[in-house]
Amino acid sequence: MHTTNVRELSKMSMCVALCCVSAYISFPLPFTPGLVTALTFALSLTAYVLNPKQTFAVILVYVLLGAAGLPVFAGGQGLARLLSPVGGFYFAWIIAFPVLSAVKGAEPNLKRYTLANILTAIPITYAGGLISMILLADVNLWQAATMAVFPFIPGDILKATAAAFVGVRLQKVLGQA
């Protein structure tokens, strides 16, 4: 049976804190209820430095903190934010980033980390956002993609790459997850 040690709990706690703080580094776009935020950088970094179970726990804790009404979400708090047109992003992150952690590979590698993010976490995140936009904003698929996907692609690729760069270096300092 595996027990979580103090070092692992400390890394996880730092990742939760980073997610909470990074959500506030954000700005709105005029044509979507979604925000451009540094949170996806923090979520990616979490997946790069933790194993899949730890990543899942960190993101679940983050979402539950926000659902409970603590001011950790950008753009609104509590269940109302999770049940809004952008709520699907939050639920998708619970799946997307543990998947990224699982497929990132055993050895830190900038190209592999970035490619894994672009091929797994980003599409899963967009799928969640699309679903909630369609269901809760009462828009069609094209409108939802215009609001929840297209404007975010360049920034998400940039954040995935930047997080991979930092993640590779952190893995060398912290050791493999």
HELIX and SHEET records of a PDB file:
HELIX    1   1 VAL A    6  SER A   22  1                                  17    
HELIX    2   2 LEU A   39  VAL A   49  1                                  11    
HELIX    3   3 PRO A   52  ALA A   67  1                                  16    
HELIX    4   4 GLY A   78  LEU A   82  1                                   5    
HELIX    5   5 GLY A   87  VAL A  103  1                                  17    
HELIX    6   6 LEU A  110  ALA A  116  1                                   7    
HELIX    7   7 ASN A  117  ALA A  121  3                                   5    
HELIX    8   8 ILE A  122  LEU A  136  1                                  15    
HELIX    9   9 LEU A  141  ALA A  148  1                                   8    
HELIX   10  10 PHE A  150  PHE A  152  5                                   3    
HELIX   11  11 ILE A  153  LEU A  174  1                                  22    
SHEET    1   A 2 SER A  26  PRO A  28  0                                        
SHEET    2   A 2 LEU A  35  THR A  37 -1                                        
END                                                                             
